């Protein structure tokens, strides 16, 4: 089976919070942030596989701090683990100015072909200690999810 490095899947996106993103408290709506993260995670999955990828699950979505109107954020996604047809994508949203984590989550995708049939994906290779740690965390999460249906 063919392998690719985790870095090959990395996808970063910049975004500025607008007034249409805000909730009643004047901060970005959690659902809007999840949508932005899902779109960014998809880009990472698609970059690695070059196939259509469907969102199957979101795990451990954690909101750490609020983002306000006109705040610039960076959304980073990397495929940290693959199965036969699944991709586990770690996403982190960071404030550009404050350098603080706003949110993180793990998105799981299934790769499919144009007929919506499962498509086998490449294995991802961790090259650094940080990537190895992320991959180990994702393996533990996958094992936990699969053992508690």
C-alpha positions as CSV (number, residue, x, y, z in Angstrom):
1,X,0.0,0.0,0.0
2,X,1.2,3.5,-0.9
3,X,2.1,5.9,1.9
4,X,2.2,9.7,2.2
5,X,3.5,11.9,4.9
6,X,1.1,13.7,7.2
7,X,2.6,17.0,6.0
8,X,1.4,16.1,2.5
9,X,-2.2,16.5,3.7
10,X,-1.7,19.7,5.7
11,X,-4.2,22.4,4.8
12,X,-4.3,25.9,6.3
13,X,-7.0,28.5,5.9
14,X,-7.2,32.1,7.1
15,X,-10.6,33.5,8.0
16,X,-11.8,36.8,9.4
17,X,-14.9,36.7,11.6
18,X,-17.7,38.8,10.1
19,X,-21.0,40.2,11.6
20,X,-23.0,37.4,9.9
21,X,-20.9,34.8,11.9
22,X,-21.9,36.2,15.3
23,X,-24.3,34.8,17.9
24,X,-26.3,36.9,20.4
25,X,-23.2,37.4,22.6
26,X,-21.2,39.0,19.7
27,X,-18.9,36.1,19.3
28,X,-18.6,33.5,16.5
29,X,-21.4,31.0,16.6
30,X,-20.2,27.5,17.4
31,X,-22.0,26.0,14.5
32,X,-20.4,28.4,12.1
33,X,-17.0,27.5,13.5
34,X,-17.7,23.8,13.1
35,X,-18.7,24.4,9.5
36,X,-15.5,26.2,8.8
37,X,-13.5,23.4,10.4
38,X,-15.4,20.7,8.5
39,X,-14.7,22.5,5.2
40,X,-11.0,22.8,6.1
41,X,-10.8,19.2,7.2
42,X,-12.4,18.1,3.9
43,X,-9.7,20.0,2.0
44,X,-6.9,18.1,3.9
45,X,-8.7,14.8,3.2
46,X,-9.2,15.6,-0.4
47,X,-5.6,16.8,-0.8
48,X,-4.3,13.5,0.5
49,X,-6.7,11.2,-1.4
50,X,-7.8,13.1,-4.5
51,X,-11.2,11.5,-3.9
52,X,-14.6,12.6,-2.7
53,X,-14.6,12.5,1.1
54,X,-17.8,12.4,3.2
55,X,-17.9,13.6,6.8
56,X,-18.8,10.6,9.0
57,X,-18.2,11.9,12.5
58,X,-16.9,14.7,14.6
59,X,-15.1,13.9,17.9
60,X,-13.8,15.9,20.8
61,X,-15.0,19.3,19.5
62,X,-13.7,21.6,22.2
63,X,-14.2,25.4,22.3
64,X,-11.5,27.1,24.3
65,X,-12.2,30.8,23.9
66,X,-14.4,33.1,21.9
67,X,-13.6,34.8,18.6
68,X,-15.0,38.3,18.0
69,X,-16.0,40.3,14.9
70,X,-13.0,41.2,12.7
71,X,-10.8,38.7,14.5
72,X,-8.5,36.9,12.1
73,X,-8.1,33.2,12.7
74,X,-6.1,30.4,11.1
75,X,-7.8,27.0,10.7
76,X,-5.2,24.2,10.3
77,X,-6.1,20.6,9.4
78,X,-3.9,17.5,8.9
79,X,-4.8,13.9,8.2
80,X,-3.2,12.1,11.2
81,X,-4.5,8.6,10.7
82,X,-6.1,6.5,7.9
83,X,-7.9,3.2,7.8
84,X,-8.9,1.3,4.7
85,X,-11.3,4.0,3.6
86,X,-11.4,6.3,6.6
87,X,-9.4,9.5,7.3
88,X,-9.0,11.0,10.8
89,X,-8.3,14.7,10.5
90,X,-7.1,16.9,13.4
91,X,-8.3,20.5,13.2
92,X,-7.2,23.5,15.2
93,X,-8.4,27.1,15.1
94,X,-6.0,29.7,16.4
95,X,-6.3,33.5,16.8
96,X,-3.8,35.2,14.6
97,X,-3.2,38.1,16.9
98,X,-3.4,36.4,20.3
99,X,-1.8,33.1,19.2
100,X,-4.3,31.3,21.3
101,X,-6.3,28.1,20.5
102,X,-10.0,28.9,19.9
103,X,-11.2,25.4,19.1
104,X,-10.0,21.9,18.2
105,X,-11.7,18.8,17.0
106,X,-11.2,15.5,15.1
107,X,-13.2,14.9,11.9
108,X,-13.6,11.5,10.4
109,X,-14.2,11.1,6.7
110,X,-14.9,8.2,4.4
111,X,-13.4,8.3,0.9
112,X,-15.7,7.3,-1.9
113,X,-15.6,7.2,-5.7
114,X,-18.1,8.9,-8.0
115,X,-20.6,6.0,-7.5
116,X,-20.4,6.6,-3.7
117,X,-18.6,3.3,-3.2
118,X,-15.8,3.1,-0.6
119,X,-12.4,4.0,-1.9
120,X,-9.2,2.7,-0.4
121,X,-6.9,5.5,0.9
122,X,-3.1,5.7,1.3
123,X,-1.5,5.3,4.7
124,X,-0.1,8.4,6.4
125,X,3.4,8.5,7.9
126,X,4.3,10.5,10.9
127,X,7.8,12.1,10.6
128,X,8.2,14.1,13.7
129,X,7.7,13.4,17.5
130,X,4.7,15.8,17.4
131,X,3.2,13.9,14.5
132,X,3.8,10.6,16.2
133,X,2.1,11.8,19.3
134,X,-0.9,13.0,17.3
135,X,-1.1,9.7,15.5
136,X,-1.0,7.8,18.8
137,X,-3.8,10.0,20.2
138,X,-5.9,9.4,17.1
139,X,-5.3,5.6,17.3
140,X,-6.5,5.7,21.0
141,X,-9.5,7.7,20.0
142,X,-10.4,5.4,17.2
143,X,-10.0,2.4,19.4
144,X,-12.2,4.0,22.1
145,X,-14.9,4.9,19.5
146,X,-14.9,1.4,18.0
147,X,-15.1,-0.3,21.3
148,X,-18.2,1.8,22.4
149,X,-20.6,1.7,19.5
